[in-house]
Amino acid sequence: MSHPQRLGGRHRANARFFLGRCPRPPFFFSHRDTPSAHPLGRNNTEVDVNHAIPLAHGVLEVAVTRASLPLEALCGFASRRNPRRPFLFVSRVLGRHVPTDPRVMAETEAALAALLDPAVPGPVTFLAMAETAVGLGEGVFSAWLTTSGRTDALFLPSTRYRLSAPVLLTFEERHSHAIDHLLYQPARVADRAVLAATQTLVLIDDEASTGATFAALVEACRPHMPALARVVVVTLTDWRSPEARDRLRDTLAPIEVSAISLLEGRFSFTPNGAPPPALPNVVGTGCLKDHLLGTGGARLGLRRPRRLPAALVAETARPGERILVLGTGEFVYPPSLLARHLAAQGARVDFQATTRSPILVGPTLPSVREFPDAYEDQIPNYLYGVQPEAYDRILVGYETPPHTAQASLLADLKARALHFPPLEDDGP
């Protein structure tokens, strides 16, 4: 794979790293600095820059039209092992595919939350897309609740795991490596009442490319939200064309549709004739997971920001200690709270998560580890770009019981498994 090539244009933002070679986003603060006050919300720069990114199966061209930060600070690019969509926007601030400072993740979530009007009509339901955006979604939800003081909001992530709980709805993400998504009915009566009375629906994903999945999700939600009047699309990067934006508004009319992101632009992909990549089976067995997931966690609804359990608060770190904290699959936000807890003690912490998403190695993701999943689905999971020797300690967070710990991964990384008890939810 080659490095991106700039095609020309003007760029008023200060880019300090080349695409595909940015080991840590050069913004917010370094490990030695004091966190800043949401600079993303203040630095909204108009740009006109085109990039051509040669990938394994074609050339991805992107044109950035608005950015709070340089493109290379927000994302890189990679090739999927997926013939339905052979390219991937790889976020550098998400904590999924590349190691990320957990304080950068928190600042990113807070910056997006600050762009969401605290006075939107309520109740407000936040829906986050599995697998990639479940952590981002809960982080934005938690930050918005904290700053707005609202008490009429509900968080629900989509999932690919089956529980015995009643299913609210299903929808498809047609370009994904695992197409089908599930949303469960909230477990508590009060939460179901919030859902049924929802006036504002906030949809959260790492990126938007066509808007088709958002349209399908809102259409599936409409029968369950008869008072729905407003939809807000929240993403890190929004690559939808003006035509795609208009199409979503027209499809959902008379619902009011708006969007929040840290970067806007357009993209196109030109295949190069290489044989399409083979997509491994990453769908799973479809068996019930109650014995692994207990109450289901956030999948059955949250009303308040969750806290780190006392057992994990007891984890300590030395100033300057190099620590990698890993989430696993859809279990992302709770381990990220641990990462933030350790960073607050002065450790040099990175956060990342395993994934079922099959991606080819390249400049942005220079290595891959493959190992069995932790949910008894008999599918491969992956970890990208980790260099174990760069850390003094590696911790892997699980929501599943001890017998599911991924022994081969733990041995390879010389890591310690942490099995989280249910996180505390202060909600009603």
C-alpha positions as CSV (number, residue, x, y, z in Angstrom):
1,M,0.0,0.0,0.0
2,S,1.2,3.5,-0.8
3,H,1.0,6.6,1.2
4,P,-1.7,9.2,0.4
5,Q,-0.9,11.7,-2.2
6,R,-2.2,15.3,-2.0
7,L,-3.8,16.4,-5.2
8,G,-3.8,20.1,-4.4
9,G,-6.0,22.8,-2.9
10,R,-5.7,25.1,0.1
11,H,-5.5,24.0,3.7
12,R,-5.7,26.6,6.5
13,A,-5.3,24.0,9.3
14,N,-1.9,23.2,10.7
15,A,-1.1,19.6,9.6
16,R,2.0,18.2,11.3
17,F,2.0,14.6,10.4
18,F,1.7,12.6,7.1
19,L,-1.4,10.4,6.6
20,G,-0.7,6.9,7.7
21,R,2.2,7.9,9.9
22,C,0.6,9.7,12.8
23,P,1.3,7.5,15.9
24,R,-0.6,9.8,18.2
25,P,-3.0,12.6,17.3
26,P,-1.1,15.9,17.6
27,F,-3.7,17.8,19.4
28,F,-5.5,18.4,22.7
29,F,-2.4,17.7,24.9
30,S,0.5,15.4,25.2
31,H,1.0,12.9,28.1
32,R,2.8,15.7,29.9
33,D,0.4,18.5,29.3
34,T,-2.8,19.6,30.9
35,P,-6.1,18.8,29.1
36,S,-7.5,21.7,27.1
37,A,-11.1,22.9,27.1
38,H,-12.6,21.2,24.0
39,P,-10.5,22.9,21.3
40,L,-12.4,21.0,18.6
41,G,-15.5,23.1,19.3
42,R,-13.6,26.3,18.9
43,N,-11.5,25.6,15.9
44,N,-13.8,25.0,12.9
45,T,-11.8,25.6,9.8
46,E,-13.0,25.7,6.2
47,V,-10.6,23.8,4.0
48,D,-10.4,22.6,0.4
49,V,-8.0,19.8,0.2
50,N,-8.0,16.7,-1.9
51,H,-6.1,13.5,-1.2
52,A,-5.7,10.3,-3.3
53,I,-5.0,7.2,-1.2
54,P,-3.8,4.1,-3.2
55,L,-5.2,1.0,-1.5
56,A,-5.0,-2.7,-2.2
57,H,-8.1,-2.8,-4.4
58,G,-8.3,0.8,-5.8
59,V,-7.8,4.4,-5.1
60,L,-9.8,6.3,-2.5
61,E,-10.1,10.0,-3.2
62,V,-11.3,12.3,-0.4
63,A,-12.0,16.0,-0.5
64,V,-12.1,17.8,2.9
65,T,-14.5,20.8,3.0
66,R,-14.6,21.6,6.7
67,A,-12.5,20.4,9.6
68,S,-12.0,21.2,13.3
69,L,-8.6,19.5,12.9
70,P,-6.4,18.2,10.1
71,L,-7.6,15.1,8.4
72,E,-4.4,13.2,9.4
73,A,-5.1,13.9,13.0
74,L,-8.6,12.5,12.8
75,C,-8.2,9.4,10.6
76,G,-6.1,7.3,8.3
77,F,-7.1,4.8,5.7
78,A,-6.9,1.0,5.2
79,S,-8.2,-1.8,3.0
80,R,-11.0,-4.0,4.2
81,R,-11.2,-7.7,3.6
82,N,-14.8,-7.0,2.4
83,P,-15.9,-7.0,-1.3
84,R,-19.0,-4.9,-0.4
85,R,-16.7,-2.0,0.6
86,P,-13.0,-2.6,0.2
87,F,-11.8,0.6,2.0
88,L,-12.0,1.9,5.6
89,F,-11.7,5.2,7.3
90,V,-9.6,4.4,10.4
91,S,-10.2,6.9,13.2
92,R,-7.2,8.0,15.3
93,V,-9.4,9.4,18.1
94,L,-11.8,6.5,18.6
95,G,-9.7,3.9,20.5
96,R,-10.7,1.0,18.3
97,H,-8.2,0.2,15.6
98,V,-5.2,2.2,16.7
99,P,-3.8,2.9,20.2
100,T,-5.3,6.2,21.4
101,D,-4.7,8.4,24.5
102,P,-7.8,7.9,26.6
103,R,-7.8,11.6,27.5
104,V,-8.0,12.3,23.7
105,M,-11.0,10.0,23.5
106,A,-12.7,11.9,26.4
107,E,-12.0,15.3,24.8
108,T,-13.4,14.0,21.5
109,E,-16.6,12.8,23.2
110,A,-16.9,16.1,25.1
111,A,-16.3,18.1,21.9
112,L,-19.1,16.3,20.0
113,A,-21.4,16.6,23.0
114,A,-20.8,20.3,23.2
115,L,-22.0,20.7,19.6
116,L,-25.4,19.0,20.5
117,D,-27.9,21.6,21.7
118,P,-28.6,21.0,25.4
119,A,-32.1,22.3,24.9
120,V,-33.2,19.8,22.1
121,P,-36.8,18.7,22.6
122,G,-37.1,15.7,24.9
123,P,-37.1,13.0,25.8
124,V,-33.9,12.3,23.9
125,T,-32.7,8.8,22.8
126,F,-29.1,8.2,21.8
127,L,-28.5,5.2,19.5
128,A,-24.9,4.0,18.9
129,M,-23.8,1.7,16.1
130,A,-22.1,-1.6,16.9
131,E,-19.4,-2.5,16.9
132,T,-17.2,0.4,16.2
133,A,-19.1,3.3,17.8
134,V,-20.6,1.8,21.0
135,G,-17.8,3.3,23.1
136,L,-18.0,6.7,21.3
137,G,-21.8,6.7,21.6
138,E,-21.8,6.1,25.4
139,G,-19.1,8.7,25.8
140,V,-21.0,11.4,23.9
141,F,-24.2,10.4,25.8
142,S,-22.4,10.7,29.2
143,A,-20.7,13.9,28.4
144,W,-23.9,15.5,27.1
145,L,-25.8,14.5,30.3
146,T,-23.1,15.8,32.5
147,T,-23.0,19.2,30.8
148,S,-26.7,19.7,30.0
149,G,-28.0,18.5,33.3
150,R,-30.8,16.7,31.5
151,T,-32.6,13.7,33.1
152,D,-34.8,12.7,30.2
153,A,-32.3,10.9,28.0
154,L,-31.8,7.2,27.2
155,F,-28.8,5.4,25.7
156,L,-29.1,2.2,23.6
157,P,-26.4,0.7,21.5
158,S,-27.1,-1.7,18.7
159,T,-25.5,-5.2,19.0
160,R,-24.9,-8.3,17.1
161,Y,-25.5,-10.6,20.1
162,R,-28.7,-12.3,20.8
163,L,-30.3,-12.2,24.2
164,S,-33.6,-13.6,25.5
165,A,-34.8,-10.0,26.2
166,P,-37.4,-8.7,23.8
167,V,-36.1,-7.3,20.6
168,L,-37.2,-3.7,19.8
169,L,-36.1,-3.8,16.1
170,T,-33.6,-5.0,13.6
171,F,-31.9,-3.1,10.8
172,E,-29.2,-3.7,8.2
173,E,-25.8,-2.1,7.5
174,R,-25.5,-3.4,4.0
175,H,-21.9,-2.6,3.3
176,S,-20.7,-4.1,6.6
177,H,-18.8,-7.3,7.3
178,A,-21.7,-8.2,9.6
179,I,-24.8,-6.8,8.2
180,D,-27.5,-7.4,10.8
181,H,-28.0,-5.2,13.9
182,L,-30.3,-5.7,16.9
183,L,-31.8,-3.2,19.3
184,Y,-33.4,-4.5,22.5
185,Q,-36.3,-3.0,24.4
186,P,-35.1,-1.2,27.5
187,A,-35.3,-3.4,30.6
188,R,-37.0,-0.9,32.9
189,V,-40.5,0.4,32.5
190,A,-39.4,4.0,33.0
191,D,-36.9,3.6,30.2
192,R,-39.4,2.2,27.8
193,A,-41.6,5.2,28.6
194,V,-38.7,7.5,27.6
195,L,-38.2,5.6,24.4
196,A,-41.9,5.8,23.5
197,A,-42.1,9.5,24.1
198,T,-38.8,10.3,22.3
199,Q,-38.9,13.6,20.4
200,T,-35.2,13.8,19.5
201,L,-33.2,10.8,18.2
202,V,-29.4,11.1,18.3
203,L,-27.6,8.6,16.0
204,I,-23.9,8.1,16.6
205,D,-21.3,6.4,14.4
206,D,-17.6,6.9,13.7
207,E,-18.2,8.0,10.2
208,A,-21.0,8.6,7.6
209,S,-20.5,7.8,4.0
210,T,-24.0,7.5,2.3
211,G,-26.5,7.9,5.1
212,A,-28.4,4.8,4.0
213,T,-27.9,2.9,7.3
214,F,-29.2,6.0,9.2
215,A,-32.3,6.1,7.0
216,A,-33.0,2.4,7.6
217,L,-32.5,2.8,11.3
218,V,-34.8,5.8,11.6
219,E,-37.5,4.1,9.6
220,A,-37.3,1.1,11.9
221,C,-37.6,3.4,14.9
222,R,-40.6,5.4,13.7
223,P,-43.3,3.0,14.9
224,H,-41.7,2.9,18.3
225,M,-41.3,6.7,18.6
226,P,-44.6,8.2,17.4
227,A,-43.6,11.7,18.7
228,L,-40.2,11.8,16.9
229,A,-39.6,15.3,15.5
230,R,-35.9,15.6,15.2
231,V,-32.9,13.4,14.2
232,V,-29.3,14.5,14.8
233,V,-26.5,12.5,13.1
234,V,-23.3,12.6,15.2
235,T,-20.1,11.4,13.6
236,L,-16.4,12.0,13.8
237,T,-16.1,12.4,10.1
238,D,-19.0,12.9,7.7
239,W,-18.2,12.0,4.0
240,R,-21.8,12.3,2.7
241,S,-22.3,14.2,-0.5
242,P,-24.7,17.1,-0.6
243,E,-27.0,14.8,-2.6
244,A,-26.8,12.1,0.1
245,R,-27.7,14.7,2.8
246,D,-30.7,15.9,0.8
247,R,-31.8,12.3,0.2
248,L,-31.8,11.6,4.0
249,R,-33.8,14.7,4.7
250,D,-36.3,13.9,2.0
251,T,-36.6,10.3,3.1
252,L,-37.3,11.3,6.7
253,A,-39.5,14.3,6.1
254,P,-41.3,15.9,8.0
255,I,-38.7,14.9,10.7
256,E,-36.1,17.6,11.0
257,V,-32.6,16.3,10.3
258,S,-29.3,17.9,11.3
259,A,-25.7,16.7,11.6
260,I,-22.7,17.2,13.9
261,S,-19.2,16.1,13.0
262,L,-15.5,17.1,13.5
263,L,-14.8,16.9,9.7
264,E,-16.9,17.1,6.5
265,G,-15.9,16.1,3.0
266,R,-16.6,13.9,0.1
267,F,-15.1,10.6,-1.2
268,S,-15.0,8.4,-4.2
269,F,-13.5,5.0,-4.8
270,T,-12.1,3.7,-8.1
271,P,-11.4,0.0,-8.2
272,N,-8.1,-1.1,-9.8
273,G,-9.3,-4.5,-11.1
274,A,-7.6,-6.5,-8.4
275,P,-9.5,-9.6,-7.3
276,P,-12.0,-8.7,-4.6
277,P,-10.9,-9.6,-1.1
278,A,-12.4,-12.7,0.5
279,L,-14.6,-11.9,3.5
280,P,-14.1,-14.3,6.4
281,N,-17.0,-15.5,8.5
282,V,-17.4,-12.9,11.2
283,V,-21.2,-13.2,11.7
284,G,-21.3,-15.6,14.6
285,T,-23.6,-18.5,15.6
286,G,-26.8,-16.5,16.5
287,C,-27.0,-18.4,19.8
288,L,-28.3,-16.7,23.0
289,K,-25.6,-15.0,25.1
290,D,-27.5,-14.6,28.4
291,H,-25.0,-16.9,30.1
292,L,-22.2,-14.7,29.0
293,L,-23.7,-11.2,29.2
294,G,-25.9,-11.5,32.2
295,T,-28.2,-8.4,32.3
296,G,-26.9,-7.3,28.9
297,G,-25.2,-4.2,30.1
298,A,-25.9,-1.0,28.1
299,R,-27.7,-3.1,25.5
300,L,-30.9,-2.9,27.6
301,G,-30.7,0.8,28.2
302,L,-28.8,3.4,30.3
303,R,-30.1,6.6,31.8
304,R,-27.0,8.0,33.6
305,P,-23.3,8.0,33.1
306,R,-21.7,4.8,34.4
307,R,-18.9,4.6,36.9
308,L,-15.9,2.4,37.3
309,P,-16.7,-0.3,39.9
310,A,-14.7,-0.3,43.1
311,A,-12.8,-3.4,42.2
312,L,-11.3,-1.6,39.2
313,V,-10.8,1.7,41.0
314,A,-8.4,-0.2,43.1
315,E,-6.1,-0.6,40.0
316,T,-3.1,1.7,40.4
317,A,-0.4,2.9,38.2
318,R,3.1,4.5,38.6
319,P,3.8,7.9,37.1
320,G,5.3,7.4,33.7
321,E,4.3,3.7,33.6
322,R,3.5,2.6,30.0
323,I,0.2,0.8,30.0
324,L,-2.1,-0.4,27.2
325,V,-5.7,-1.1,28.1
326,L,-7.8,-3.1,25.6
327,G,-11.5,-3.4,25.2
328,T,-13.0,-6.5,23.6
329,G,-15.5,-6.4,20.8
330,E,-18.6,-4.4,21.9
331,F,-17.2,-4.0,25.4
332,V,-15.4,-0.7,25.1
333,Y,-16.6,2.2,27.3
334,P,-16.1,0.5,30.7
335,P,-12.4,-0.5,29.9
336,S,-11.9,3.1,28.6
337,L,-12.9,4.4,32.0
338,L,-10.2,2.2,33.5
339,A,-7.7,3.7,31.0
340,R,-8.7,7.2,32.0
341,H,-8.4,6.3,35.7
342,L,-4.8,5.1,35.2
343,A,-3.9,8.1,33.1
344,A,-5.1,10.4,35.9
345,Q,-2.5,8.8,38.1
346,G,0.3,9.9,35.7
347,A,0.7,6.8,33.7
348,R,1.3,6.9,29.9
349,V,-1.8,5.1,28.8
350,D,-3.1,4.0,25.4
351,F,-6.5,2.5,24.8
352,Q,-7.6,0.2,21.9
353,A,-10.1,-2.5,21.3
354,T,-10.3,-5.9,19.6
355,T,-12.7,-6.2,16.7
356,R,-14.4,-8.6,14.4
357,S,-13.7,-6.3,11.5
358,P,-11.2,-8.0,9.0
359,I,-8.7,-5.4,7.6
360,L,-5.6,-5.8,5.5
361,V,-2.3,-4.6,7.0
362,G,-0.8,-1.4,5.6
363,P,0.8,1.9,6.6
364,T,-2.1,2.9,9.0
365,L,-2.4,-0.6,10.5
366,P,1.0,-2.2,10.1
367,S,0.3,-5.5,11.9
368,V,-2.6,-7.8,12.8
369,R,-3.1,-10.5,15.4
370,E,-5.9,-13.0,14.9
371,F,-7.5,-15.1,17.7
372,P,-10.8,-16.6,18.7
373,D,-13.6,-14.3,19.9
374,A,-14.7,-14.1,23.6
375,Y,-18.4,-14.7,23.0
376,E,-18.4,-18.3,21.9
377,D,-19.3,-17.3,18.4
378,Q,-16.5,-19.4,16.9
379,I,-15.3,-16.5,14.7
380,P,-12.0,-14.7,14.4
381,N,-11.3,-11.5,16.2
382,Y,-8.4,-9.1,15.4
383,L,-6.1,-6.6,17.1
384,Y,-4.2,-4.2,14.9
385,G,-0.9,-2.4,15.2
386,V,0.0,-3.2,18.8
387,Q,3.6,-3.4,19.8
388,P,3.7,-5.2,23.1
389,E,7.3,-4.2,23.8
390,A,6.2,-0.6,23.9
391,Y,4.4,-1.2,27.2
392,D,5.3,-2.1,30.7
393,R,1.8,-3.6,31.3
394,I,-1.1,-4.7,29.1
395,L,-4.6,-5.1,30.5
396,V,-7.5,-6.7,28.6
397,G,-11.1,-5.9,29.8
398,Y,-13.9,-8.5,29.4
399,E,-17.6,-8.4,30.1
400,T,-17.7,-12.1,29.7
401,P,-16.9,-14.8,32.4
402,P,-13.3,-15.9,33.1
403,H,-13.5,-19.0,31.0
404,T,-13.9,-16.9,27.9
405,A,-10.6,-15.1,28.2
406,Q,-8.7,-15.3,25.0
407,A,-5.7,-17.4,26.1
408,S,-3.7,-17.1,22.9
409,L,-4.1,-13.3,22.8
410,L,-3.1,-12.9,26.5
411,A,-0.1,-15.1,26.1
412,D,1.0,-13.3,22.9
413,L,0.8,-9.9,24.6
414,K,1.9,-11.1,28.1
415,A,-1.3,-9.4,29.2
416,R,-3.6,-9.7,32.2
417,A,-7.3,-10.3,31.9
418,L,-9.7,-8.1,33.9
419,H,-13.3,-9.4,34.1
420,F,-15.5,-6.4,34.9
421,P,-18.5,-6.7,37.1
422,P,-21.6,-4.8,35.9
423,L,-20.9,-1.1,36.0
424,E,-22.9,1.0,38.3
425,D,-25.7,3.0,36.7
426,D,-27.1,5.8,38.8
427,G,-30.2,6.0,36.6
428,P,-33.8,5.6,38.0
